[in-house]
Amino acid sequence: MPPTHPLPLSDRFLAGTPDEYVESLLTFSEDPFFRILCGGIHILDFYTRDSEDEPKDIYRTIMPQDWIDFFARQNINYILDLLLRLPYSEFPTDIPETLDTYIRNVRDHTLQRDFIRRESSERAKKRVGFGTEWALNAGMRPKKIHEVEFFAAYLDDLVRDIRTMDETEGGDGVSHVVDYGSGQAYLTRTLAKKYGHDSVGIESRPVNIDGAKTLDKMFDSIADKKLRYKKRTSKEGEVVPDRPVFGTLQYVQTYITDGSLDEVVEAIHDVHVQPAAKPTPAATAECEECVVGTNPEDADALVKDTAALDINGTTGRTKPKSLLLTSLHSCGNLVHHALTAFRTTPAVRAVALIGCCYNLLTEKSGATFKPPFLRAPHPRLITTATSDDPKGFPISSKLTEHKISFNITARSMACQAPSNWTETSSAEFFLRHYYRALLQRLLIDKGVIAADCLEPLIIGSLPKQCYVSFYDYAVAALGKMKMLDQVEFSKEEAEEYVIRFETRRQELEVVWSLMAFSAGVVESVIVVDRWMYLREMGCKKAWVEAAFEHSESPRNFVVVGLR
């Protein structure tokens, strides 16, 4: 069931113990240069520090001279290959020794994302009915389809492995899979309709639950129509199997704040649908009222607190519920809430959690602040540097005692996926960063903002046509911020900025690439913290592995724990 190693480590640490890796990871995360690249600088300030008062720009402030000389001889695409893909044996002979060491340290301390596809023979029920599997994908983009397809298969394997383990130890296996933050219930629906698991979606927004129930109704309607068509067009003597019995599908509308799922456990219908004899009218009515998703007509039913119900002549489960709590891309602290619920709710037998949006994490001890000589203080940084959240990062005692923390800039960079960058895509966002840094300098030169401005200038996304030229970008950005009447500049003046800083454009690209590359260690620390929490609470088994392809969906680490 679990992989050979509880953490997906690089070759450097495979021969040792996980604890040795954790100690080395925490030591490297305090490296001064690593800290500068992960939270100590920001692209906005890249061209603002070369005035008469501050003649040394950020690039030359932080970079060793031999690194500067080396990067000046390379193009940015080769630099990206050097950081991310080039084997150590193919490193250039003129690479500075300290740069070589830094690249190796980042690579070696970053958790490995290799995804191993499971053999189809290991999976349980896959058939959802004649020609209806595509209906499960309604509303999903290709990325979401990939995530749901492989994570649902992963959870199916996990449930069956737990059942097999319990058969030898006297347990009852998993009774329900609970999707924490189910949204439109893509994962929940797939687990119930494709794999036959009794599934529960926990969602705080009624509009999402309503949308999920609409999709449930659509799927069931399509399944029934396809089955009727198959039977109508079948050849004489051909046996057309009935529609498979799906798992129950239920929803609980709530917002988990205290880390307990006791109320959710009580709200789960304790029913089990069996392919028994043809149901009586009374039993059919009960099924339509309480088992959400079994019939098209029940799509408007909402989960309520109920006692065990008789379904198809059978009674509901009399044994205690045993839940697998899962989430697919829970933002920020939601994974922490789920882990706390695992610890405090005895009915939760196991967890399998995939997080995302590390920028939305809060910090337990207050985020580390950037070295003040590298950047003027930003209001959000000031706030997070002096605030604390007992439920924030880190959640494990090990990392809390180590007093590890990352500011919002470092955690935002941990959401990047540089190994997925292509030459075209990297050129596009390098251009966006370049124009944004130029705009910051333009606003300072025009006296619109001060170099140590405390007011955040948030632009957001702009249409692609706004990046045809810096002038077009500046006009669009200032217009969006309602500042266009405060700045007077011509196309010629805008072009002068582009020409003036063009020779330093690759320097910005180098730093951004180093920041994104280094932030893989930040994500590794966050994931290891969650794994350590499971170990500390005494889980029988706890591990981390990739649940799907990193190239399709970068946040692919699942943290698993079993009581």
C-alpha positions in Angstrom: 0.0 0.0 0.0 2.5 2.7 1.0 5.5 3.3 -1.2 8.9 1.8 -0.3 10.0 5.2 1.2 7.6 7.4 3.2 8.9 10.5 1.4 9.8 10.8 -2.3 13.5 11.6 -1.7 16.3 12.3 -4.1 19.1 9.8 -4.6 21.2 11.7 -2.1 18.9 10.8 0.8 17.5 7.5 -0.2 20.2 5.5 1.6 19.6 7.4 4.9 16.5 7.8 7.1 13.7 10.2 6.7 14.7 12.0 9.9 18.2 12.6 8.4 16.6 14.2 5.4 14.3 16.4 7.5 17.3 17.6 9.6 19.2 18.5 6.4 16.1 20.1 4.9 15.6 22.4 7.9 19.3 23.3 8.0 19.3 24.2 4.3 16.1 26.2 4.6 18.0 28.6 6.9 20.8 29.2 4.4 21.1 33.0 4.1 21.3 33.1 0.2 18.3 30.7 0.0 16.4 33.0 2.3 17.1 36.0 0.1 15.8 34.2 -3.0 12.8 32.9 -1.1 11.2 36.0 0.4 14.1 38.4 0.5 13.5 40.2 -2.8 10.7 41.0 -5.2 10.6 41.7 -8.9 8.9 45.0 -8.4 12.0 46.4 -6.8 14.4 45.2 -9.5 15.0 48.5 -11.2 14.4 50.9 -8.3 17.8 50.8 -6.6 20.2 52.5 -9.0 19.8 56.1 -8.0 22.6 58.4 -6.8 21.8 57.5 -3.2 21.7 53.7 -3.9 24.1 53.0 -6.8 24.1 49.3 -6.3 21.0 47.5 -7.8 19.4 44.4 -6.3 21.1 42.0 -8.8 24.6 43.1 -7.8 23.6 43.4 -4.2 22.7 39.7 -3.8 24.7 37.9 -6.6 28.3 36.7 -6.2 30.4 38.3 -8.9 31.4 34.9 -10.4 27.7 34.0 -10.7 27.1 37.3 -12.5 29.9 36.7 -14.9 28.8 33.1 -15.6 25.1 34.0 -16.2 26.2 36.8 -18.5 27.7 34.2 -20.9 24.6 32.1 -21.1 21.1 32.6 -22.5 18.1 32.2 -20.2 16.9 28.9 -21.7 20.2 27.3 -21.0 20.1 28.7 -17.5 16.7 27.1 -16.9 18.0 23.8 -18.2 21.0 24.0 -15.9 18.8 24.7 -12.9 16.1 22.1 -13.6 17.0 19.4 -16.1 20.7 19.1 -17.0 22.4 16.0 -15.4 25.2 16.8 -13.0 27.6 15.0 -15.4 26.8 17.5 -18.1 27.4 20.7 -16.0 29.7 23.1 -17.7 33.3 23.2 -16.6 33.3 26.9 -16.0 30.3 26.9 -13.6 31.3 28.6 -10.3 31.7 26.0 -7.6 29.3 27.8 -5.2 26.6 27.8 -7.9 27.2 24.1 -8.6 26.8 23.4 -4.9 23.6 25.6 -4.6 21.9 23.9 -7.6 22.7 20.4 -6.2 21.4 21.4 -2.7 18.1 22.7 -4.1 17.5 19.7 -6.3 18.5 17.2 -3.6 16.3 18.8 -0.9 13.2 19.2 -3.2 10.8 16.3 -2.9 10.6 14.2 -6.1 7.4 14.5 -8.2 7.7 11.3 -10.4 4.3 9.8 -10.8 4.0 6.1 -11.1 0.8 5.0 -12.9 -0.9 2.0 -11.2 -1.8 -1.1 -13.2 -5.4 -1.2 -14.2 -5.6 -4.8 -12.9 -5.2 -3.4 -9.3 -8.3 -1.4 -9.5 -11.9 -2.3 -8.5 -15.1 -1.5 -10.3 -14.6 0.8 -13.3 -17.7 0.4 -15.4 -20.3 3.1 -15.0 -22.7 1.9 -17.6 -22.9 1.8 -21.4 -21.5 5.0 -22.9 -21.9 7.1 -19.8 -18.4 7.5 -18.4 -17.9 10.7 -20.4 -20.8 12.2 -18.5 -18.7 12.2 -15.4 -16.4 14.7 -17.1 -19.1 17.3 -17.7 -18.0 20.7 -16.5 -14.4 19.7 -16.1 -11.4 21.1 -18.1 -8.7 18.7 -19.2 -6.5 19.5 -16.2 -9.4 18.7 -13.8 -10.2 15.5 -15.7 -6.7 14.3 -15.3 -6.7 15.1 -11.5 -10.0 13.5 -10.8 -9.3 10.4 -13.0 -6.1 9.5 -11.3 -6.8 10.6 -7.8 -10.1 8.8 -7.7 -8.3 5.6 -8.9 -5.7 6.3 -6.1 -8.4 6.6 -3.5 -10.1 3.4 -4.8 -6.8 1.5 -4.3 -6.4 3.0 -0.9 -9.9 2.0 0.3 -9.4 -1.5 -1.0 -6.0 -1.8 0.6 -7.4 -0.7 4.0 -10.2 -3.3 3.6 -7.6 -6.0 2.9 -5.5 -4.9 5.9 -8.6 -4.9 8.1 -9.6 -8.4 7.0 -6.5 -9.7 8.7 -6.7 -7.4 11.8 -10.5 -7.6 12.5 -11.4 -4.2 11.2 -14.3 -3.1 9.0 -12.6 -1.1 6.3 -13.8 2.3 5.1 -17.5 3.0 5.2 -17.6 6.4 3.5 -15.2 8.6 1.5 -15.6 12.2 2.6 -14.5 14.9 0.1 -13.5 17.9 2.1 -14.3 21.1 0.1 -16.1 19.1 -2.6 -17.0 22.1 -4.8 -19.0 20.8 -7.8 -18.3 17.3 -6.5 -16.3 16.1 -9.5 -14.2 13.8 -7.3 -17.1 12.8 -5.0 -19.3 11.9 -8.0 -16.6 9.8 -9.6 -16.0 7.9 -6.4 -19.7 7.1 -6.1 -20.6 6.5 -9.7 -17.5 4.9 -11.1 -16.0 3.1 -8.1 -19.1 2.4 -6.1 -18.0 4.0 -2.8 -20.5 5.6 -0.5 -19.3 9.2 -0.7 -20.0 12.5 1.1 -19.2 16.0 -0.1 -18.5 18.7 2.5 -19.0 22.1 1.0 -19.6 25.5 2.6 -21.2 27.2 -0.5 -24.8 26.3 -1.2 -24.4 27.4 -4.9 -21.7 24.7 -5.3 -23.9 22.0 -3.8 -26.8 23.1 -6.1 -24.5 22.9 -9.1 -23.2 19.5 -8.0 -26.8 18.1 -7.6 -27.6 19.4 -11.1 -24.6 17.4 -12.5 -25.8 14.3 -10.5 -29.2 14.6 -12.1 -27.7 14.9 -15.5 -25.5 11.9 -15.1 -28.3 9.7 -13.9 -30.5 10.8 -16.7 -27.9 10.1 -19.3 -27.2 6.7 -17.7 -30.8 5.7 -17.8 -31.3 6.9 -21.4 -28.2 5.1 -22.6 -29.3 1.9 -20.9 -32.8 2.1 -22.5 -31.2 2.7 -25.9 -28.9 -0.3 -25.5 -31.7 -2.6 -24.6 -33.9 -1.3 -27.4 -31.2 -1.8 -30.1 -29.7 -5.0 -28.8 -29.8 -8.1 -30.9 -32.2 -10.9 -30.2 -30.7 -13.1 -27.4 -28.1 -10.4 -26.4 -27.9 -9.9 -22.7 -27.8 -6.3 -21.7 -26.6 -5.9 -18.1 -28.6 -3.6 -15.8 -27.1 -0.3 -14.7 -24.5 -1.0 -12.0 -25.4 -0.1 -8.5 -23.7 3.1 -7.6 -22.4 4.1 -4.2 -24.5 6.6 -2.3 -23.8 10.3 -2.8 -24.6 12.8 -0.1 -23.8 16.4 0.7 -23.3 18.3 3.9 -23.3 22.0 3.9 -21.0 23.3 6.6 -17.8 25.3 7.3 -15.2 23.5 9.4 -13.5 26.0 11.8 -12.7 24.0 14.9 -11.1 21.0 13.3 -13.9 18.6 14.4 -16.0 16.5 12.1 -18.4 15.1 14.7 -21.3 17.1 13.4 -20.6 15.9 9.9 -20.4 12.3 11.0 -23.8 12.7 12.6 -25.2 14.2 9.4 -24.1 11.4 7.2 -27.0 9.1 6.2 -26.3 5.7 7.5 -27.6 3.8 4.5 -26.2 1.1 2.1 -27.8 0.4 -1.2 -27.7 -3.3 -2.2 -28.7 -4.8 -5.6 -31.3 -6.9 -3.8 -34.8 -7.8 -5.0 -36.9 -5.2 -6.8 -37.7 -2.5 -4.3 -41.2 -1.9 -3.0 -42.9 1.5 -3.6 -42.2 2.5 0.0 -38.6 1.6 -0.3 -38.3 3.5 -3.6 -39.7 6.6 -2.0 -37.2 6.4 0.8 -34.3 5.9 -1.6 -35.3 8.9 -3.7 -35.6 11.1 -0.6 -32.4 10.2 1.1 -29.8 8.7 -1.2 -28.7 11.7 -3.2 -27.7 10.8 -6.7 -29.3 7.4 -7.0 -32.2 8.7 -9.2 -32.5 11.8 -11.3 -35.6 13.0 -9.4 -33.7 13.2 -6.1 -31.2 15.9 -7.2 -32.9 18.5 -5.1 -32.7 16.5 -1.9 -30.4 17.9 0.8 -28.6 16.0 3.5 -30.3 16.1 6.9 -29.6 14.5 10.3 -31.4 11.2 10.1 -31.3 7.8 11.8 -30.5 4.6 9.9 -32.9 3.9 7.1 -34.2 0.8 5.5 -33.1 0.6 1.9 -34.2 -2.1 -0.6 -35.3 -4.3 2.3 -32.0 -4.0 4.2 -31.1 -2.0 7.2 -28.5 0.8 7.5 -25.1 0.0 8.9 -25.1 -0.7 12.6 -21.4 -0.6 12.9 -19.6 2.8 13.6 -18.8 4.9 10.6 -15.2 4.6 9.4 -14.3 7.6 7.1 -11.5 8.3 4.6 -11.2 12.1 4.6 -9.8 13.4 1.4 -9.4 16.7 -0.5 -8.2 17.6 -3.9 -6.4 21.0 -3.8 -7.6 22.4 -0.5 -6.4 26.0 -0.3 -4.2 27.4 2.4 -5.0 26.3 6.0 -7.8 23.9 4.9 -5.4 21.0 4.9 -4.4 21.9 8.5 -8.1 21.9 9.5 -8.5 18.4 7.9 -5.4 17.1 9.7 -6.8 18.4 13.0 -10.1 16.8 12.2 -8.3 13.5 11.7 -6.7 13.8 15.1 -9.9 14.9 17.0 -12.6 12.8 15.2 -12.3 9.1 16.0 -14.6 8.2 13.1 -11.9 9.4 10.6 -9.9 6.3 9.9 -7.6 7.7 7.3 -6.7 10.9 5.3 -5.4 11.5 1.8 -5.0 15.2 1.3 -3.6 17.3 -1.6 -3.0 21.0 -0.8 -2.5 24.1 -2.9 -2.4 27.9 -2.6 0.5 28.1 -0.1 0.2 31.9 -0.4 -3.0 31.6 1.6 -1.4 29.9 4.6 -1.1 31.7 7.8 2.0 31.6 10.0 2.0 30.2 13.5 4.9 32.4 14.7 4.6 35.3 12.3 6.3 35.3 8.9 9.9 36.2 8.6 10.4 39.7 7.1 12.5 40.6 4.2 15.9 42.1 4.8 15.0 45.8 4.9 17.8 46.9 2.7 16.5 44.8 -0.2 12.9 46.0 -0.2 10.7 48.7 1.2 8.1 47.2 3.6 4.8 46.1 2.1 1.6 46.4 4.3 0.9 42.7 3.9 4.4 41.8 4.8 4.3 44.0 7.9 1.0 42.5 9.0 2.2 38.9 8.5 5.5 39.6 10.1 3.9 40.7 13.4 0.9 38.4 13.4 0.5 34.8 14.4 -2.2 32.1 14.0 -2.1 29.1 16.3 -3.7 27.0 13.5 -1.2 28.2 10.9 2.1 26.9 9.5 3.9 24.9 10.8 1.5 22.4 12.2 4.0 19.8 13.5 5.8 20.1 16.8 9.1 19.4 15.1 9.0 22.4 12.8 7.3 24.6 15.4 10.2 24.0 17.7 12.6 24.8 14.9 10.7 28.1 14.5 10.6 27.7 10.7 8.5 30.3 8.8 8.2 31.7 5.3 6.7 35.0 4.3 4.0 35.4 1.7 6.5 36.1 -1.1 8.2 32.8 -0.5 5.0 30.8 -0.2 3.6 32.4 -3.4 6.8 31.4 -5.3 6.2 27.8 -4.0 3.1 27.8 -6.2 5.2 28.1 -9.3 6.1 25.1 -11.6 9.3 26.0 -13.4 9.9 22.5 -14.7 6.7 22.9 -16.7 7.8 26.2 -18.4 8.4 26.0 -22.1 10.5 28.5 -24.1 7.3 30.2 -25.3 5.5 30.4 -22.0 8.6 31.5 -20.1 9.2 34.3 -22.6 5.7 35.5 -22.1 5.7 35.8 -18.4 9.3 37.1 -18.4 7.9 39.9 -20.5 5.1 40.5 -18.1 7.5 40.7 -15.1 9.8 43.0 -17.1 7.0 45.5 -18.0 5.8 45.4 -14.4 9.2 46.2 -13.0 9.6 49.0 -15.6 6.2 50.5 -14.6 7.3 50.6 -11.0 10.4 52.6 -12.0 8.3 54.9 -14.2 5.9 55.7 -11.3 8.9 56.4 -9.0 10.6 58.7 -11.6 7.3 60.6 -12.1 6.9 61.1 -8.4 3.6 59.2 -8.3 4.9 56.9 -5.7 8.0 57.0 -3.5 10.7 54.4 -3.6 9.7 53.3 -0.1 6.0 53.4 -0.9 3.8 51.5 1.5 0.7 51.4 -0.6 0.4 48.2 -2.6 -0.3 48.6 -6.4 -2.3 45.6 -7.4 -2.9 45.4 -11.2 -4.1 41.8 -11.7 -4.4 40.2 -15.1 -4.4 42.2 -18.4 -5.5 41.1 -21.9 -2.7 39.6 -24.1 -2.9 42.6 -26.5 -1.7 44.9 -23.7 1.8 43.4 -23.9 2.4 44.4 -27.5 4.6 47.3 -26.2 5.5 48.8 -22.8 3.5 51.8 -23.7 0.3 49.7 -24.3 1.0 47.9 -21.0 1.5 51.0 -19.0 -1.6 52.7 -20.3 -3.7 49.6 -19.6 -2.3 49.0 -16.2 -2.6 52.7 -15.1 -6.1 52.7 -16.5 -7.1 49.7 -14.5 -5.7 51.3 -11.3 -7.5 54.6 -12.2 -4.1 56.4 -12.2 -3.9 57.3 -15.9 -4.6 61.0 -15.2 -1.7 61.1 -12.7 1.0 60.1 -15.1 2.0 61.9 -18.3 4.3 60.1 -20.7 4.6 59.5 -24.4 5.2 56.4 -26.5 8.7 57.7 -27.1 9.4 58.1 -23.4 8.0 54.6 -22.7 10.3 53.2 -25.4 13.3 54.9 -23.8 12.6 52.9 -20.6 12.7 49.7 -22.6 15.9 50.6 -24.3 17.5 51.9 -21.1 16.9 48.7 -19.1 17.1 46.1 -22.0 20.7 45.1 -21.2 19.5 44.2 -17.6 16.4 42.3 -18.7 18.1 38.9 -18.5 19.2 39.7 -15.0 15.6 39.9 -14.0 14.9 36.7 -15.8 17.8 35.0 -14.0 16.6 36.1 -10.6 13.0 35.1 -11.2 14.2 31.7 -12.4 16.4 31.2 -9.3 13.5 32.2 -7.1 11.0 29.8 -8.7 13.7 27.0 -8.7 14.5 27.5 -5.0 10.9 27.7 -3.9 10.6 23.9 -4.6 12.3 23.6 -1.2 9.7 25.8 0.4 6.9 23.5 -0.9 8.9 20.5 0.4 9.1 22.0 3.9 5.4 22.6 3.9 4.6 19.1 2.8 7.1 17.5 5.2 5.5 19.5 8.0 2.1 17.9 7.3 3.8 14.4 7.1 5.6 15.1 10.4 2.2 16.0 12.0 0.8 12.6 11.1 3.9 10.8 12.5 3.7 12.8 15.7 0.0 11.8 16.2 1.0 8.2 16.1 -0.3 7.1 12.7 0.2 3.4 11.9 1.3 4.5 8.5 2.1 7.9 7.0 3.6 8.8 3.6 3.8 11.3 0.8 3.7 10.5 -2.9 2.7 11.9 -6.3 -1.0 11.3 -7.1 -0.9 12.4 -10.8 1.3 13.9 -13.4 3.2 17.0 -12.4 3.2 18.2 -16.0 -0.7 18.2 -15.9 -1.1 19.6 -12.4 1.9 20.8 -10.5 0.5 20.5 -6.9 0.4 16.7 -7.0 1.7 15.6 -3.6 -0.8 13.6 -1.5 -0.2 13.3 2.2 -1.6 10.0 3.5 -2.1 8.8 7.1 -3.8 5.7 8.5 -4.7 5.1 12.1 
